[in-house]
Amino acid sequence: MVSIEKNNMFGNISLKELMDATYVASTNFQVRAFYEAKDEILKTGKYSEQEFFYILDAMIDAETERKIVLERLQGKNPLFLSEIASEITEFPPENVIRDVIYLMAQGYVEEHVEVKTKMITKKIKGEEKQVEVKEYFYRYQAKDLPNDFMENYFEPVSIVFDAGACCQCGWCSAICPVNAIMVDADNLEIDDDSCMKCGLCFSVCPRSFSIDQANEAIKKLDKELKWSDKIGAYFNTYSGSTKKEEIIKVRQDGGVVTTIAEYLLSKKLVDAVIAVQHSKELWKPEPVIIDDVKDLYKTGGTKYANSPSLTIIDQCKKYEKIAFVGVPCMMKALEKGTLYPSGLPFFKNIKYRIGLFCMESFPYDQIINLTKEQFNKDINELTKMNIGGGKFII
């Protein structure tokens, strides 16, 4: 239910407008599907009754807010996200930005893209050259909708897998309220009999609708952050190498990630770390929950086969604080899950997210074939793999 007092989020909205927006929000297909599947969700056991209503209330609040934002957008010319956030002052700017992108996914808002070209000086192989680059400018505007308009229905996330866009992160499997989604390193399957068609999996999928523009606009609100078109938002950049002998033995390059994870565990800043280690099949990784430092060293080094690490997030609910180590697509999934559909995270115990650089990962069978066909080596003979300078090295 909408809480007028909670965070005073609707304090500047008239009661009539709030009630009208809440009524429209209550007809949202995700809200209805989630509410109507309450018995099945509680029976599955992934979410308690308290957590169920926490999520449902947050979904209704967010959907109510979106409908008010949409009303404010009516009749306006296309605007940048930053301009919209500065004009709609009833809600925090990050909420407004988040809402506009979701309204676009729902079919209420359209995106206008303007492309400009400019010449810049760039050093190529030691020689300065003039290079033409393109700049993209994104503006957003509420659509003029017909009376019989129906908002977009989010299909189950199998539509992403079938399109060949799935990154096998496993986030959809972790958040599915009825455990209808099975994700492994190479496949994604949905139990149609269990699936409640709520679209939550599509909302949080890093490969469904893009959050790139929202992420950039929100991060740029924080004046303490710097911004790079190549790496995004950051406070500062450093390079480093571990001094820990145990980690030097197993590291891929500098061993920094394993060292950070060891520090968090040993100082009890987290109760567990989710990482990846070799399974019984060498070079076929599997996600693992580490709550003892001595087991952490098994996770050192890069594994280039897919590992759906986010599938086990829901198994960590007994821990008060966890750290997650993952590749960029997984970081984007977690980021998206904090924005949509409600703006509140599904799992509140993720305190640290440690991102890894990633050039590419492969299905395990492709790794086997690659080492055999390109290097004439059995995968069990290998002690290390690396990608550098555009080359795959063993």
Secondary structure, DSSP 8 states (H G I E B T S, - for coil): ---SSGGGTTTTS-HHHHHHHHHHHHT-HHHHHHHHTHHHHHHHTSS-HHHHHHHHHHHHHHHHHHHHHHHHHTT---B-HHHHHHH--SS-HHHHHHHHHHHHHHTSEEEEEEEEEEEEEEEETTEEEEEEEEEEEEEEEE----TT--------THHHHHTT------HHHHH-TT--EEE-SS-EEE-TTT-----HHHHH-TTSS--HHHHHHHHTT-TTSEEETTTEEES---------HHHHTT-SSS-HHHHHHHHHHHTTS-SEEEEEEE-SSTT-EEEEEE-SHHHHGGG-S---B---GGGGGGGGTT-SSEEEEE-HHHHHHHHHHHHSSSSS-S-TTEEEEEE---S--B-HHHHHHHHHHHH---GGG-S--EEETTEEE-
